[in-house]
Amino acid sequence: MSVLVYAEHDGSAVLDATLPALAAARQIDPDVHVLVCGEGCRSAAEAAAAVEGVMRVLLAEGPAYAHGLAEPVADLLVDLAGPYDAILAAHTTGGKNVLPRAAALLDVAPISDIIGVESSDTFVRPIYAGNAIATVRTSDAKKVVTVRSTAFEAASESGGSAPIEEVGAGAAGPSPLSSFVGQELTRSERPELTSAGIVISGGRGMQSGDNFHLLETVADRLGAAVGASRAAVDAGFVPNDYQVGQTGKVVAPDLYIAVGISGAIQHLAGMKDSKVIVAINKDEEAPIFQVADYGVVADLFKALPELDEELGKALD
């Protein structure tokens, strides 16, 4: 049995979320191959080849894959699927966009968001927003699986020396089903939300996007990433890529600070595996306090400046 992992990258390096997916793939079978596709992404393929445990890197370069559109990438995965018993990707926006399409084309049932591998055909995954854990076994000849990155230790980025093989040369043009129009990216010097050791998130209690500077000040003191609840995102306070929760990003930092977040199940599903949870909310009955290790019942507009001041004294 061999496993193919679809790697997300920035053109020069494999994204952090892919490294735990590679670790999960090795638990299925040690013969792990990696697909890197895009335009001008040989550096990313070389980075993938250096990851410990990777046996081969498949590099698909061309305009069809320039922006990671799901349709051409899914078609490529299907074309390459023949010798592989399992196809994996991180349970990110990109992975969730590509792998279900590939599964449909292969006529198999995808298994999403796994948190454990029991055998080559048996996986563990959360259901009901993480309130129950299911062990599922598939009889499909090919397994199509997305991996929760916070549930597996990341594969080492060094120690490998896999050969790189060029594939997918036939897809020279754009997909007839979709086309790239544009993108708006949030640029930040702060850590990536899904890999940060400390995350501070704001909810509807922040009242407006202008007030998120209170979180950002504390985040800069702590070297933390900034997140948000779905309610804050839906209200337009911050962009979608800030969202933590079942329909956003799943995080498991060493420290999670929830500010003005009531604690809806949807949000808890994305952060309750954090090692230490601190909640700041003026409503002492807020559900977030049921999962918090430390709770502060206070007006966040007073508590955050005080926290910033105390951090300044302690860190200066």
C-alpha positions as CSV (number, residue, x, y, z in Angstrom):
1,M,0.0,0.0,0.0
2,S,1.2,3.5,-0.8
3,V,-0.2,6.9,0.2
4,L,-0.4,10.2,-1.8
5,V,-0.5,13.5,0.1
6,Y,-1.7,16.6,-1.6
7,A,0.6,19.4,-0.3
8,E,-0.4,23.0,0.1
9,H,2.4,25.5,-0.3
10,D,3.2,29.1,-0.8
11,G,5.4,28.6,-3.9
12,S,8.6,28.1,-1.9
13,A,7.8,26.0,1.1
14,V,5.2,23.5,2.2
15,L,2.6,25.0,4.5
16,D,2.7,24.0,8.2
17,A,-0.8,22.3,8.0
18,T,0.5,19.7,5.5
19,L,3.3,18.4,7.8
20,P,0.8,16.7,10.3
21,A,-1.0,15.2,7.3
22,L,2.3,13.7,6.2
23,A,2.7,12.2,9.7
24,A,-0.8,10.7,9.5
25,A,0.1,9.2,6.1
26,R,3.1,7.4,7.6
27,Q,0.8,5.8,10.1
28,I,-1.2,4.3,7.2
29,D,1.8,3.2,5.2
30,P,5.5,4.2,5.2
31,D,5.6,4.6,1.4
32,V,4.4,8.2,1.3
33,H,4.4,10.2,-1.9
34,V,3.7,14.0,-2.1
35,L,2.0,15.9,-4.8
36,V,3.1,19.6,-5.3
37,C,1.2,21.4,-8.0
38,G,1.2,25.1,-9.1
39,E,3.2,27.4,-11.3
40,G,6.9,28.1,-10.5
41,C,6.8,25.9,-7.4
42,R,9.9,23.7,-7.8
43,S,11.2,25.3,-4.6
44,A,8.2,24.0,-2.7
45,A,8.7,20.5,-4.3
46,E,12.4,20.6,-3.1
47,A,11.1,21.5,0.4
48,A,8.7,18.6,0.3
49,A,11.5,16.3,-0.8
50,A,13.4,17.2,2.4
51,V,10.6,16.3,4.8
52,E,11.4,13.2,6.8
53,G,9.6,10.1,5.6
54,V,8.7,11.3,2.1
55,M,9.7,8.7,-0.4
56,R,8.8,10.5,-3.7
57,V,7.6,14.0,-4.7
58,L,5.3,14.4,-7.8
59,L,5.7,17.9,-9.2
60,A,2.9,19.3,-11.5
61,E,3.8,22.7,-12.9
62,G,1.6,24.6,-15.4
63,P,-1.0,27.4,-15.7
64,A,-3.8,25.0,-15.0
65,Y,-2.5,24.7,-11.4
66,A,-1.4,28.3,-11.0
67,H,-4.0,29.2,-8.3
68,G,-4.8,25.8,-6.8
69,L,-8.3,25.7,-8.3
70,A,-10.1,22.6,-7.1
71,E,-11.3,21.3,-10.5
72,P,-7.9,20.9,-12.2
73,V,-6.2,19.7,-9.0
74,A,-9.0,17.1,-8.4
75,D,-8.7,15.9,-12.0
76,L,-4.9,15.5,-11.5
77,L,-5.4,13.5,-8.3
78,V,-7.7,11.2,-10.1
79,D,-5.2,10.8,-12.9
80,L,-2.5,9.9,-10.4
81,A,-4.7,7.8,-8.1
82,G,-4.1,4.4,-9.8
83,P,-1.2,3.0,-7.7
84,Y,-2.3,4.6,-4.5
85,D,-4.6,3.1,-1.8
86,A,-5.1,6.4,0.0
87,I,-5.1,10.1,-0.8
88,L,-4.7,12.5,2.0
89,A,-4.7,16.3,2.6
90,A,-4.8,18.6,5.5
91,H,-8.4,19.6,6.7
92,T,-7.9,23.2,5.5
93,T,-9.9,25.3,3.2
94,G,-7.7,24.1,0.3
95,G,-7.9,20.4,1.3
96,K,-11.7,20.5,1.9
97,N,-12.1,22.2,-1.5
98,V,-10.1,19.6,-3.5
99,L,-10.5,16.2,-1.9
100,P,-14.3,15.9,-1.9
101,R,-14.2,16.5,-5.7
102,A,-11.6,13.9,-6.2
103,A,-13.6,11.4,-4.0
104,A,-16.7,12.0,-6.1
105,L,-14.8,11.4,-9.4
106,L,-13.3,8.2,-7.9
107,D,-16.8,7.2,-6.7
108,V,-15.7,6.8,-3.1
109,A,-16.9,8.3,0.2
110,P,-14.4,10.8,1.7
111,I,-13.5,10.6,5.3
112,S,-13.0,14.1,6.7
113,D,-11.2,15.6,9.7
114,I,-9.6,12.5,11.1
115,I,-7.9,12.8,14.5
116,G,-6.5,9.3,14.6
117,V,-5.4,6.3,12.5
118,E,-6.2,2.8,13.8
119,S,-5.3,0.9,10.6
120,S,-5.1,1.4,6.9
121,D,-8.9,1.4,6.6
122,T,-10.1,2.5,10.1
123,F,-10.0,6.1,11.3
124,V,-11.1,8.2,14.2
125,R,-13.0,11.5,13.7
126,P,-15.1,13.9,15.7
127,I,-18.8,14.2,15.0
128,Y,-21.6,16.4,16.4
129,A,-19.3,19.4,16.6
130,G,-16.7,17.4,18.5
131,N,-19.2,16.2,21.2
132,A,-18.7,12.6,20.2
133,I,-15.9,10.7,18.6
134,A,-16.6,8.1,15.9
135,T,-14.4,5.2,14.7
136,V,-15.1,4.6,11.1
137,R,-14.0,1.8,8.8
138,T,-14.3,2.1,5.0
139,S,-14.5,-0.7,2.5
140,D,-13.6,1.6,-0.5
141,A,-10.6,0.4,-2.4
142,K,-9.2,4.0,-2.3
143,K,-9.4,6.1,0.8
144,V,-9.8,9.8,0.5
145,V,-9.0,11.5,3.8
146,T,-8.6,14.9,5.3
147,V,-6.5,15.3,8.4
148,R,-7.0,17.6,11.4
149,S,-3.6,19.2,11.7
150,T,-3.8,19.8,15.4
151,A,-4.3,16.1,16.1
152,F,-1.0,14.8,14.8
153,E,2.6,15.8,15.5
154,A,4.1,17.5,12.4
155,A,6.6,15.6,10.3
156,S,10.2,17.0,10.5
157,E,11.0,19.4,7.7
158,S,14.5,17.9,7.3
159,G,16.0,14.5,7.1
160,G,14.5,13.4,3.8
161,S,16.0,13.3,0.3
162,A,13.2,12.1,-1.9
163,P,13.5,12.2,-5.7
164,I,11.3,14.7,-7.7
165,E,9.3,13.4,-10.6
166,E,7.4,15.8,-13.0
167,V,3.8,14.8,-13.8
168,G,0.6,16.4,-15.1
169,A,2.1,18.0,-18.2
170,G,-1.1,17.3,-20.2
171,A,-3.2,20.0,-18.4
172,A,-1.7,23.0,-20.1
173,G,-4.6,25.4,-19.9
174,P,-7.2,26.6,-17.4
175,S,-10.2,24.5,-16.3
176,P,-13.4,25.1,-18.3
177,L,-15.4,24.8,-15.1
178,S,-13.8,27.6,-13.1
179,S,-11.4,30.5,-13.6
180,F,-9.3,32.6,-11.3
181,V,-10.6,36.2,-10.9
182,G,-8.7,37.6,-8.0
183,Q,-7.9,37.2,-4.3
184,E,-7.7,39.4,-1.2
185,L,-5.1,38.2,1.3
186,T,-4.7,39.3,4.9
187,R,-1.0,40.1,5.5
188,S,0.3,39.9,9.0
189,E,3.6,39.7,10.8
190,R,1.8,37.6,13.5
191,P,2.0,33.8,13.6
192,E,-0.3,31.8,11.4
193,L,-3.5,31.1,13.3
194,T,-3.5,27.3,13.0
195,S,0.2,26.9,14.1
196,A,0.4,29.7,16.8
197,G,1.3,28.7,20.3
198,I,-0.9,31.5,21.7
199,V,-4.2,32.7,20.2
200,I,-6.4,35.5,21.4
201,S,-9.9,35.7,19.8
202,G,-12.7,38.2,19.9
203,G,-16.4,37.7,19.6
204,R,-19.5,39.7,19.1
205,G,-18.8,41.4,22.5
206,M,-16.0,43.4,20.7
207,Q,-18.9,45.4,19.2
208,S,-17.0,46.5,16.1
209,G,-13.9,45.8,14.1
210,D,-12.4,49.0,15.3
211,N,-12.1,47.6,18.8
212,F,-10.0,44.6,17.6
213,H,-6.9,46.8,18.1
214,L,-7.4,46.0,21.8
215,L,-6.8,42.3,21.0
216,E,-4.0,43.1,18.6
217,T,-2.1,45.1,21.2
218,V,-2.2,42.2,23.6
219,A,-1.3,39.7,20.8
220,D,1.8,41.7,19.9
221,R,2.9,41.6,23.6
222,L,2.5,37.8,23.6
223,G,3.6,37.0,20.1
224,A,0.1,35.6,19.6
225,A,-2.2,35.1,16.6
226,V,-5.6,36.9,16.5
227,G,-8.8,35.0,15.8
228,A,-12.5,35.6,16.0
229,S,-15.8,33.8,16.5
230,R,-18.2,33.2,13.6
231,A,-20.5,35.9,15.0
232,A,-17.7,38.5,14.8
233,V,-16.9,37.4,11.2
234,D,-20.5,37.4,10.1
235,A,-20.9,40.9,11.6
236,G,-18.0,42.1,9.4
237,F,-15.7,42.9,12.2
238,V,-12.8,41.0,10.7
239,P,-12.1,38.9,7.6
240,N,-13.2,35.2,7.2
241,D,-9.6,33.9,7.6
242,Y,-9.8,35.0,11.3
243,Q,-12.6,32.6,12.1
244,V,-12.1,29.9,14.6
245,G,-14.7,27.2,14.9
246,Q,-16.4,24.2,13.2
247,T,-16.8,26.2,10.0
248,G,-13.5,28.0,10.4
249,K,-10.1,27.0,11.6
250,V,-9.4,24.4,14.2
251,V,-6.7,25.5,16.7
252,A,-5.1,23.8,19.7
253,P,-2.5,26.3,21.0
254,D,-0.8,26.2,24.4
255,L,-2.9,29.2,25.4
256,Y,-6.2,30.3,24.0
257,I,-7.8,33.6,25.2
258,A,-11.4,34.1,24.4
259,V,-12.6,37.7,24.7
260,G,-16.3,38.6,24.4
261,I,-17.1,35.1,23.1
262,S,-20.2,33.5,24.6
263,G,-19.1,29.9,23.7
264,A,-21.4,28.6,21.1
265,I,-20.9,24.9,20.2
266,Q,-19.7,26.0,16.7
267,H,-16.9,28.0,18.2
268,L,-16.0,25.4,20.9
269,A,-15.5,22.8,18.3
270,G,-12.6,24.8,16.9
271,M,-10.7,25.6,20.1
272,K,-11.6,23.3,23.0
273,D,-8.5,21.1,22.6
274,S,-6.3,24.1,23.6
275,K,-4.1,23.3,26.5
276,V,-5.1,26.3,28.6
277,I,-8.3,28.3,27.9
278,V,-8.8,31.8,29.4
279,A,-12.2,33.5,29.0
280,I,-13.0,37.1,29.5
281,N,-16.7,37.9,29.5
282,K,-19.0,40.2,31.4
283,D,-21.8,37.5,31.4
284,E,-21.0,35.1,34.2
285,E,-23.5,32.6,32.8
286,A,-21.7,32.5,29.4
287,P,-21.2,28.8,28.2
288,I,-17.5,29.6,27.5
289,F,-16.8,29.5,31.2
290,Q,-17.8,25.8,31.3
291,V,-14.7,24.9,29.2
292,A,-12.3,27.6,30.4
293,D,-9.5,26.8,32.8
294,Y,-9.5,30.4,34.0
295,G,-12.5,32.8,33.8
296,V,-12.6,36.6,34.2
297,V,-16.0,38.1,34.6
298,A,-15.3,41.7,33.6
299,D,-16.0,44.4,31.0
300,L,-13.5,43.5,28.2
301,F,-13.0,47.2,27.5
302,K,-11.5,47.6,30.9
303,A,-9.9,44.2,31.2
304,L,-7.9,44.3,28.0
305,P,-6.2,47.7,28.7
306,E,-5.4,46.4,32.2
307,L,-4.0,43.2,30.8
308,D,-1.9,45.1,28.3
309,E,-0.6,47.3,31.0
310,E,0.3,44.4,33.3
311,L,2.0,42.5,30.4
312,G,4.0,45.6,29.6
313,K,5.3,45.7,33.2
314,A,6.1,42.0,33.2
315,L,7.7,41.8,29.8
316,D,9.6,45.1,29.7
